[in-house]
Amino acid sequence: MAKEIDNVRYEEEFILNSRGLKLFTCRWLPTHCEPKALIFLCHGYAMECSISMKDAAIRLAKAGFAVHGMDYEGHGKSSGLPGYIPDFNALVNDCSDHFTNICERKENRKKMRILVGESMGGAVELLLHRMKPEYWDGAVLVAPMCKIADEMRPNPVVTSVLTKLSNIIPTWKIIPTQDVIDAAFRQPQIRKEIRANPYCYKGRPRLKTGYHLLKVSMDLEKRLQEVSLPVLVLHGGDDKVTDPSVSKLLFETASSTDKTFKLYPGMWHSLTYGELPENINLVFSDIINWLDERTALGNARLEKEQKLANDISK
């Protein structure tokens, strides 16, 4: 399927992953210019790309970027048990395979590659970077899941019991948590849209999924110093889902020489979809300015690769 609105061409297709599962992919391409860079969207837990991230993608495409998204296994329009993440590494590998395939197309090889994700998508970005530390040219991390906020985490006794049960009844939906939609999205109308979106998972977290979310966030929190690519970290000051202090710690601890942290007082968890319109405009102004500054500097990775190739050929 393809359609064009306001100088943005939207396309979607299904692909097969390495396990034979059908995954939904989509892209928003600027029709008024050659794309400045490639943007890869990493959506949050229980969310999807084509509806809940559409506004973000269109804003970025109108700013001149080619934007690509994919629904993870068990999410959105992709195959799999809804809301179920049986293997987080496999989820990250699916993203790596699809995004890398796009980057390696002849027409894209000289374009910068930038990851943009929110919440659990931020964790996916950091794990993609860990897999290939030199491959990605930058990351925009919106309220990244480097640690689940204490208010959203079951107490240690419950966590211990659920961890053991996750190997016995992995798909059961019995993790006691607050309503994430109410906690994450400030605008009541957006909450209604998400609850009406058939592609957003709205049940309680499944046991194995909750185990993976907790394990990944704890692992990332311990290894923030390994982050070395240019990063823009954004977080709402009143976020009750992921911890703003850990985003600040990520900024302070990352070994990146190019890193920026913006804390928005009074804003909630979902900065790109659930906030007040004026707040969303501010957030995207900051994101697009950051992207434009990086693309204007040129592709340092490509220059390094060309220099290495020239040195080898001598």
Secondary structure, DSSP 8 states (H G I E B T S, - for coil): -EEEETTEEEEEEEEE-TTS-EEEEEEEEESSS--SEEEEEE--TT--STTTTHHHHHHHHHTT-EEEEE--TTSTTSSSSTT--S-HHHHHHHHHHHHHHHHTSGGGTTSEEEEEEETHHHHHHHHHHHHSTTT-SEEEEES--SSB-GGGS--HHHHHHHHHHTTTSTT--------HHHHH---HHHHHHHHH-TTS--S---HHHHHHHHHHHHHHHHTGGG--S-EEEEEETT-SSB-HHHHHHHHHH---SSEEEEEETT--S-TTTSS-HHHHHHHHHHHHHHHHHHHHH--HHHHHHHHHHHHHH-
